[in-house]
């Protein structure tokens, strides 16, 4: 199952502008608003999901992580721009991975980072014949 989990207080409202920015993908994706992301992640973990955090400070490189860590039911957590993943949420992560960067830029904005992570997961799924 694919879906989007957002916090009620710290995520923007799902407006027509957000739908347009998603090129309409938002209209085909289940969205859940939760009061407490940490509680929601722990609930998903109890249902067999692994939780991967995209974290600029992670030791592991996303493109070098073994497929076995990124297959099966998976939740991807993206932090806020600037502050990253909150400490309490970071404690829920099973794995952390950074997107390798070159040159003087240390990180991407959250939209670009999300696109890179989701693209790599889709690429891996297709290589395994899972899509």
C-alpha positions, 0 to 999 in steps of 0.5 A, a space after each residue: 500500500 502506498 500513502 502519505 502521512 502528514 502531521 496535523 500541525 506542521 504540514 501545509 493544508 492539502 490545497 488545490 495549489 498543492 495538488 497542482 504542484 504534485 501534478 495531480 498525484 495527490 488525487 490518487 494517493 491516500 493521505 492520513 493526517 496524524 496528531 503524533 507522527 512518532 505514535 503513527 510510526 510506531 503503529 506502522 512498525 507494529 504492523 511490519 513496516 520498516 522506517 527509513 529516514 532521509 537524513 543528511 547526517 546519516 553514515 549510510 549512503 542511500 545508493 549503497 544500502 543493500 536492497 534487503 533493507 529497502 524491500 517489503 513494507 517501508 515508510 520513508 520519513 523526510 524532515 523539515 527543511 533546515 532542521 531535518 528529522 525531529 529527535 523524537 521521530 529519529 528514535 523511531 527510524 530503523 535505518 537512516 540514509 543520506 543522499 550523496 552530494 558532490 561539490 559545495 552543496 550539502 543537501 537538497 530541499 525536502 521536495 527534491 530529496 523526497 523525489 530522489 529517495 522515492 525514485 531510487 526505491 522505485 528503481 530497486 522495486 523494478 529491478 526486483 520485478 516488484 512493480 
